[in-house]
Amino acid sequence: MTALWLALLVSAVGSYLLKLAGVSLPESILNHPKVQRVAQLLPVAMLSALVAVELFDKGGRYAVDWRTLAGVAAGVVALLLRRGFLAVFLIAIAVTALLRLVT
């Protein structure tokens, strides 16, 4: 078994156990303000990490893709206009995709 497959299996088991813990925890823990705050910010942090990887990693070297940067900028504008998280995400994706399609 290679290190890649081992990492994949550990990630899959870890994800499953995390999901299982989420549905198994008592409601008093899930309703705690700190847990609620982390649950709200975790998707933003994960998507930020994905955007950073997409924005800066181009085949093992760092390069800024202006189309991705424009999509991020569109997402920021949507955030400033107080749009919902899903709308911000979809706007950023749509702008990036359209710019990649055109150029």
N, CA and C of each residue as an Amber inpcrd file, in Angstrom:
protein
   309
   0.8530000  -1.1750000   0.0000000   0.0000000   0.0000000   0.0000000
   0.9020000   1.2420000   0.0000000   0.6440000   2.1460000  -0.9230000
   1.4490000   3.3530000  -1.0140000   0.9930000   4.3830000   0.0260000
   1.8250000   5.3990000   0.2160000   1.5060000   6.4520000   1.1830000
   0.2520000   7.2120000   0.7600000   0.0470000   7.3470000  -0.5410000
  -1.1410000   8.0510000  -1.0320000  -2.4150000   7.3090000  -0.6500000
  -2.4270000   5.9970000  -0.8380000  -3.6030000   5.2180000  -0.4910000
  -3.8360000   5.2090000   1.0150000  -2.7550000   5.1640000   1.7720000
  -2.8800000   5.2060000   3.2190000  -3.4820000   6.5430000   3.6690000
  -3.0050000   7.6390000   3.0830000  -3.5500000   8.9670000   3.4080000
  -5.0170000   9.0520000   3.0170000  -5.3710000   8.4730000   1.8840000
  -6.7570000   8.4790000   1.4340000  -7.6520000   7.7070000   2.4000000
  -7.2060000   6.5390000   2.8270000  -7.9950000   5.7410000   3.7590000
  -8.1230000   6.4280000   5.1160000  -7.0360000   7.0090000   5.6140000
  -7.0950000   7.7200000   6.8930000  -8.0440000   8.9080000   6.7910000
  -8.0020000   9.6210000   5.6810000  -8.8990000  10.7600000   5.4840000
 -10.3590000  10.3150000   5.4240000 -10.6200000   9.2260000   4.7260000
 -11.9890000   8.7250000   4.6110000 -12.5240000   8.2830000   5.9720000
 -11.7360000   7.5480000   6.7190000 -12.1680000   7.0930000   8.0460000
 -12.3400000   8.2910000   8.9830000 -11.4070000   9.2310000   8.9230000
 -11.5140000  10.4250000   9.7590000 -12.7580000  11.2310000   9.4420000
 -13.0690000  11.3850000   8.1680000 -14.2710000  12.1200000   7.7660000
 -15.5310000  11.4180000   8.2580000 -15.5440000  10.1070000   8.1210000
 -16.7010000   9.3440000   8.5900000 -16.8760000   9.4850000  10.1000000
 -15.7700000   9.3620000  10.8410000 -15.8540000   9.4740000  12.2990000
 -16.2710000  10.8700000  12.7280000 -15.8140000  11.8820000  12.0210000
 -16.2190000  13.2490000  12.3330000 -17.7140000  13.4450000  12.0930000
 -18.2000000  12.9070000  10.9880000 -19.6320000  12.9870000  10.6960000
 -20.4380000  12.2040000  11.7410000 -19.9470000  11.0430000  12.1140000
 -20.6180000  10.2330000  13.1300000 -20.6470000  10.9560000  14.4720000
 -19.5600000  11.6160000  14.8160000 -19.5210000  12.3720000  16.0750000
 -20.5380000  13.5070000  16.0380000 -20.6860000  14.1430000  14.8920000
 -21.6380000  15.2420000  14.7750000 -23.0730000  14.8280000  15.0060000
 -23.4440000  13.6590000  14.5410000 -24.8220000  13.2100000  14.7380000
 -25.0000000  12.4730000  16.0620000 -23.8990000  12.0960000  16.7110000
 -23.9760000  11.3610000  17.9690000 -23.8660000  12.2470000  19.2060000
 -23.3720000  13.4570000  19.0350000 -23.1890000  14.3400000  20.1870000
 -24.5360000  14.7910000  20.7490000 -24.6000000  14.9810000  22.0630000
 -25.8450000  15.4760000  22.6580000 -26.1660000  16.8950000  22.1790000
 -27.4220000  17.2200000  22.1780000 -27.8650000  18.5300000  21.6960000
 -27.2900000  19.6740000  22.5190000 -27.0250000  19.4350000  23.7890000
 -26.4680000  20.5030000  24.6340000 -25.0800000  20.9280000  24.1580000
 -24.3100000  19.9870000  23.6480000 -22.9850000  20.3360000  23.1150000
 -23.1250000  21.0450000  21.7740000 -24.0080000  20.5460000  20.9320000
 -24.1780000  21.1470000  19.6010000 -24.7400000  22.5620000  19.6690000
 -25.4940000  22.8710000  20.7230000 -26.0780000  24.2010000  20.8630000
 -25.1650000  25.1790000  21.5990000 -23.9810000  24.7430000  21.9890000
 -23.0270000  25.6230000  22.6760000 -22.5850000  26.7260000  21.7060000
 -22.5030000  27.9850000  22.1570000 -22.1560000  29.0950000  21.2580000
 -20.8190000  28.9300000  20.5260000 -19.8170000  28.3760000  21.1910000
 -18.5210000  28.1910000  20.5230000 -18.6100000  27.1570000  19.4090000
 -19.3580000  26.0900000  19.6590000 -19.5410000  25.0600000  18.6320000
 -20.3110000  25.6410000  17.4480000 -21.3240000  26.4340000  17.7240000
 -22.0920000  27.0720000  16.6560000 -21.2140000  28.0030000  15.8270000
 -20.3490000  28.7630000  16.4940000 -19.4600000  29.7060000  15.7980000
 -18.4730000  28.9700000  14.8940000 -17.8930000  27.8860000  15.4060000
 -16.9660000  27.0870000  14.6000000 -17.7000000  26.4880000  13.4020000
 -18.9120000  26.0050000  13.6210000 -19.6930000  25.4190000  12.5310000
 -20.0170000  26.4510000  11.4530000 -20.1740000  27.7160000  11.8500000
 -20.4410000  28.7650000  10.8680000 -19.1930000  29.1400000  10.0860000
 -18.0380000  29.1370000  10.7430000 -16.8100000  29.6060000  10.1010000
 -16.0380000  28.5200000   9.3680000 -16.2780000  27.2670000   9.6750000
 -15.5280000  26.1810000   9.0600000 -15.6870000  26.1130000   7.5400000
 -16.8990000  26.2310000   6.9850000 -17.0090000  26.2130000   5.5230000
 -16.2550000  27.3710000   4.8580000 -16.2760000  28.5290000   5.4820000
 -15.5630000  29.6820000   4.9240000 -14.0620000  29.4130000   4.9140000
 -13.5500000  28.8500000   6.0000000 -12.1220000  28.5500000   6.0700000
 -11.7200000  27.4990000   5.0450000 -12.5400000  26.4820000   4.8790000
 -12.2210000  25.4330000   3.9160000 -12.2570000  25.9580000   2.4870000
 -13.2610000  26.7600000   2.1640000 -13.3300000  27.3180000   0.8190000
 -12.2100000  28.3180000   0.5670000 -11.8160000  29.0500000   1.5920000
 -10.6820000  29.9670000   1.4520000  -9.4050000  29.2010000   1.1240000
  -9.2220000  28.0750000   1.7770000  -8.0470000  27.2510000   1.4910000
  -8.0910000  26.7270000   0.0570000  -9.2630000  26.3040000  -0.3980000
  -9.3830000  25.8340000  -1.7790000  -9.1140000  26.9490000  -2.7820000
  -9.6110000  28.1430000  -2.4940000  -9.3690000  29.2830000  -3.3780000
  -7.8870000  29.6150000  -3.4190000  -7.2290000  29.5850000  -2.2630000
  -5.7970000  29.8960000  -2.2200000  -4.9980000  28.8890000  -3.0410000
  -5.3450000  27.6210000  -2.9420000  -4.6460000  26.6050000  -3.7240000
  -4.8920000  26.8270000  -5.2130000  -6.1290000  27.0820000  -5.5900000
  -6.4630000  27.2950000  -7.0000000  -5.8310000  28.5710000  -7.5330000
  -5.7510000  29.5770000  -6.6920000  -5.2410000  30.8720000  -7.1240000
  -3.7390000  30.8670000  -7.3170000  -3.0110000  30.1620000  -6.4560000
  -1.5570000  30.2740000  -6.4640000  -0.8070000  29.0620000  -6.9760000
  -1.4080000  27.8910000  -7.0310000  -0.6640000  26.6960000  -7.4230000
  -0.9670000  26.3390000  -8.8640000   0.0170000  26.5210000  -9.6980000
  -0.1260000  26.1660000 -11.1060000   0.9660000  25.1840000 -11.4950000
   0.7070000  23.9210000 -11.2860000   1.6570000  22.8970000 -11.6890000
   2.9590000  22.9270000 -10.9120000   2.8910000  23.1180000  -9.6230000
   4.0900000  23.1100000  -8.8160000   4.7960000  24.4420000  -8.7020000
   4.2860000  25.4570000  -9.3380000   4.8900000  26.7910000  -9.2260000
   3.7900000  27.7800000  -8.8650000   4.1920000  28.8760000  -8.2970000
   3.2170000  29.8830000  -7.8790000   2.9660000  30.8690000  -9.0130000
   1.7080000  31.0580000  -9.3240000   1.3100000  32.0040000 -10.3560000
  -0.1170000  32.4460000 -10.0550000  -0.3830000  33.7080000 -10.2630000
  -1.7230000  34.2320000 -10.0130000  -2.5030000  34.1930000 -11.3230000
  -3.6160000  33.4930000 -11.3020000  -4.5000000  33.4300000 -12.4600000
  -5.4920000  34.5880000 -12.3480000  -5.4560000  35.5030000 -13.2770000
  -6.2900000  36.7100000 -13.1850000  -7.7740000  36.3720000 -13.2350000
  -8.1390000  35.2790000 -13.8970000  -9.5530000  34.9040000 -13.9710000
 -10.0700000  34.4490000 -12.6160000  -9.2560000  33.6760000 -11.9030000
  -9.6380000  33.2640000 -10.5540000  -9.6760000  34.4650000  -9.6270000
  -8.7180000  35.3560000  -9.7880000  -8.6910000  36.5760000  -8.9810000
  -9.9400000  37.4220000  -9.2250000 -10.3900000  37.4870000 -10.4760000
 -11.6150000  38.2290000 -10.7960000 -12.8350000  37.5540000 -10.1530000
 -12.8570000  36.2250000 -10.1370000 -13.9510000  35.5110000  -9.4750000
 -13.9750000  35.7740000  -7.9810000 -12.7940000  35.7910000  -7.3620000
 -12.7070000  36.1000000  -5.9390000 -13.1900000  37.5260000  -5.6910000
 -12.7980000  38.4440000  -6.5550000 -13.2370000  39.8420000  -6.4200000
 -14.7620000  39.9440000  -6.5290000 -15.3550000  39.1950000  -7.4580000
 -16.8160000  39.1930000  -7.5880000 -17.4670000  38.6360000  -6.3180000
 -16.8440000  37.6220000  -5.7300000 -17.3510000  37.0870000  -4.4700000
 -17.2640000  38.1030000  -3.3440000 -16.1870000  38.8670000  -3.3230000
 -16.0330000  39.9120000  -2.3010000 -17.1120000  40.9780000  -2.4730000
 -17.3830000  41.3640000  -3.7180000 -18.4360000  42.3460000  -3.9700000
 -19.7890000  41.8070000  -3.4910000 -20.0520000  40.5330000  -3.7710000
 -21.3050000  39.9300000  -3.3090000 -21.3810000  39.9070000  -1.7780000
 -20.2330000  39.6580000  -1.1270000 -20.2030000  39.7110000   0.3350000
 -20.5100000  41.1130000   0.8410000 -19.9270000  42.1190000   0.1910000
 -20.1800000  43.4930000   0.5960000 -21.6380000  43.8890000   0.3940000
 -22.2880000  43.2560000  -0.5700000 -23.7130000  43.5030000  -0.8130000
 -24.5930000  42.6270000   0.0790000 -23.9600000  41.9460000   1.0280000
 -24.6530000  41.1230000   2.0260000 -25.4650000  39.9770000   1.4080000
 -24.9120000  39.3470000   0.4010000 -25.5550000  38.1630000  -0.1810000
 -25.2460000  36.9550000   0.6960000 -26.0220000  35.9200000   0.5480000
 -25.8160000  34.7010000   1.3190000 -24.5700000  33.9560000   0.8760000
 -24.1320000  33.0380000   1.7300000 -22.9040000  32.2950000   1.4590000
 -22.9760000  31.5390000   0.1380000 -24.0740000  30.8690000  -0.1050000
 -24.2170000  30.1000000  -1.3420000 -24.2110000  31.0240000  -2.5530000
 -24.8600000  32.1650000  -2.4580000 -24.8620000  33.1220000  -3.5670000
 -23.4550000  33.6430000  -3.8440000 -22.7140000  33.9470000  -2.7980000
 -21.3300000  34.4240000  -2.9660000 -20.5030000  33.3620000  -3.6690000
 -20.6430000  32.1370000  -3.2240000 -19.9040000  31.0260000  -3.8030000
 -20.2530000  30.8420000  -5.2820000 -21.5370000  30.8500000  -5.5910000
 -21.9700000  30.6510000  -6.9810000 -21.5680000  31.8140000  -7.8810000
 -21.6030000  33.0230000  -7.3680000 -21.1800000  34.1880000  -8.1620000
 -19.6970000  34.0920000  -8.4900000 -18.8890000  33.7460000  -7.5010000
 -17.4490000  33.6080000  -7.7350000 -17.1550000  32.5110000  -8.7530000
 -17.8580000  31.3970000  -8.6420000 -17.6730000  30.2910000  -9.5920000
 -18.0930000  30.7200000 -10.9930000 -19.2430000  31.3680000 -11.1030000
 -19.7650000  31.7550000 -12.4140000 -18.8330000  32.7450000 -13.1120000
 -18.3520000  33.7460000 -12.3820000 -17.4520000  34.7330000 -12.9890000
 -16.1710000  34.0600000 -13.4590000 -15.5970000  33.2170000 -12.6200000
 -14.3610000  32.5140000 -12.9970000 -14.5920000  31.6270000 -14.2140000
 -15.6640000  30.8630000 -14.2020000 -15.9600000  29.9640000 -15.3140000
 -16.2010000  30.7040000 -16.6140000 -16.9570000  31.8010000 -16.5370000
 -17.2260000  32.5730000 -17.7510000 -15.9440000  33.1870000 -18.3250000
 -15.0940000  33.7010000 -17.4500000 -13.8350000  34.2650000 -17.9280000
 -12.9290000  33.2000000 -18.5320000 -12.9250000  32.0190000 -17.9640000
 -12.1270000  30.9220000 -18.5400000 -12.7020000  30.4640000 -19.8590000
 -14.0140000  30.5200000 -19.9880000 -14.6560000  30.1130000 -21.2370000
 -14.3490000  31.1140000 -22.3540000 -14.3680000  32.3870000 -22.0140000
 -14.1670000  33.4400000 -23.0170000 -12.7010000  33.5310000 -23.4330000
 -11.7850000  33.3530000 -22.4830000 -10.3600000  33.5200000 -22.8280000
  -9.6600000  32.2170000 -23.0220000
